[in-house]
Amino acid sequence: MVALRLALAGRAVYGFALLLMPDTVLRATGRAPARGAVAVARVLGARHVLQAVAAAAAPTGRMTAFGAAVDTVHAATDLAVAAVSPWWRRSALTDSVVAAGLAAAGWTDARRYR
């Protein structure tokens, strides 16, 4: 349960950072953000915040597994972007590590409900 709360808090903080200061988050990966990247970061930030709120409001095995599946797809999408875009590779790989970590925490927690 502690791991779930830490993952939810981390997700919410990351989501709010992407929403409120996407330029700073994107620059942390070594790239000056393009206009489209800022919009994508904000959308992903909103998704993280909504997912944290939904998981906190309904901490069930089904909700946790659904969130973990979304994070798994997110990490896979980041890896695909990294494979085809040298310009965004570093940002995509950094974000894939975050998404994979959140997915792992989600899958671990979902098993507890079985």
Contacts in CASP RR format, 6 or more apart in sequence:
PFRMAT RR
TARGET T0000
AUTHOR 0000-0000-0000
METHOD contacts of the structure
MODEL  1
MVALRLALAGRAVYGFALLLMPDTVLRATGRAPARGAVAVARVLGARHVL
QAVAAAAAPTGRMTAFGAAVDTVHAATDLAVAAVSPWWRRSALTDSVVAA
GLAAAGWTDARRYR
3 105 0 8 1.000
3 108 0 8 1.000
3 109 0 8 1.000
4 55 0 8 1.000
4 59 0 8 1.000
4 64 0 8 1.000
4 105 0 8 1.000
4 106 0 8 1.000
4 109 0 8 1.000
6 105 0 8 1.000
7 102 0 8 1.000
7 105 0 8 1.000
7 106 0 8 1.000
7 109 0 8 1.000
8 52 0 8 1.000
8 55 0 8 1.000
8 56 0 8 1.000
9 52 0 8 1.000
10 52 0 8 1.000
11 48 0 8 1.000
11 49 0 8 1.000
11 51 0 8 1.000
11 52 0 8 1.000
11 55 0 8 1.000
11 102 0 8 1.000
12 48 0 8 1.000
12 49 0 8 1.000
12 52 0 8 1.000
12 53 0 8 1.000
14 45 0 8 1.000
14 48 0 8 1.000
14 98 0 8 1.000
15 44 0 8 1.000
15 45 0 8 1.000
15 46 0 8 1.000
15 48 0 8 1.000
15 49 0 8 1.000
15 52 0 8 1.000
16 45 0 8 1.000
16 49 0 8 1.000
17 24 0 8 1.000
17 25 0 8 1.000
17 45 0 8 1.000
18 25 0 8 1.000
18 41 0 8 1.000
18 42 0 8 1.000
18 44 0 8 1.000
18 45 0 8 1.000
18 48 0 8 1.000
19 42 0 8 1.000
19 45 0 8 1.000
19 46 0 8 1.000
19 49 0 8 1.000
22 33 0 8 1.000
22 37 0 8 1.000
22 38 0 8 1.000
22 41 0 8 1.000
22 42 0 8 1.000
23 33 0 8 1.000
23 38 0 8 1.000
25 41 0 8 1.000
26 32 0 8 1.000
26 33 0 8 1.000
26 37 0 8 1.000
26 38 0 8 1.000
26 41 0 8 1.000
26 91 0 8 1.000
27 33 0 8 1.000
28 94 0 8 1.000
29 90 0 8 1.000
29 91 0 8 1.000
29 94 0 8 1.000
29 95 0 8 1.000
30 90 0 8 1.000
30 91 0 8 1.000
31 37 0 8 1.000
31 87 0 8 1.000
31 88 0 8 1.000
31 90 0 8 1.000
31 91 0 8 1.000
33 41 0 8 1.000
37 88 0 8 1.000
37 91 0 8 1.000
44 74 0 8 1.000
44 95 0 8 1.000
47 70 0 8 1.000
51 67 0 8 1.000
51 70 0 8 1.000
54 63 0 8 1.000
55 63 0 8 1.000
55 64 0 8 1.000
55 67 0 8 1.000
60 113 0 8 1.000
61 109 0 8 1.000
61 110 0 8 1.000
61 112 0 8 1.000
61 113 0 8 1.000
61 114 0 8 1.000
62 113 0 8 1.000
64 106 0 8 1.000
64 109 0 8 1.000
64 110 0 8 1.000
64 113 0 8 1.000
65 106 0 8 1.000
65 107 0 8 1.000
65 110 0 8 1.000
67 106 0 8 1.000
68 102 0 8 1.000
68 103 0 8 1.000
68 105 0 8 1.000
68 106 0 8 1.000
68 107 0 8 1.000
68 109 0 8 1.000
68 110 0 8 1.000
69 103 0 8 1.000
71 99 0 8 1.000
71 100 0 8 1.000
71 101 0 8 1.000
71 102 0 8 1.000
71 103 0 8 1.000
71 106 0 8 1.000
72 99 0 8 1.000
72 100 0 8 1.000
72 103 0 8 1.000
72 107 0 8 1.000
74 95 0 8 1.000
74 96 0 8 1.000
74 99 0 8 1.000
74 103 0 8 1.000
75 96 0 8 1.000
75 99 0 8 1.000
75 100 0 8 1.000
75 101 0 8 1.000
75 103 0 8 1.000
78 92 0 8 1.000
78 93 0 8 1.000
78 95 0 8 1.000
78 96 0 8 1.000
78 99 0 8 1.000
79 92 0 8 1.000
79 93 0 8 1.000
79 96 0 8 1.000
81 88 0 8 1.000
81 89 0 8 1.000
81 92 0 8 1.000
82 88 0 8 1.000
82 89 0 8 1.000
82 92 0 8 1.000
82 93 0 8 1.000
82 96 0 8 1.000
85 92 0 8 1.000
END
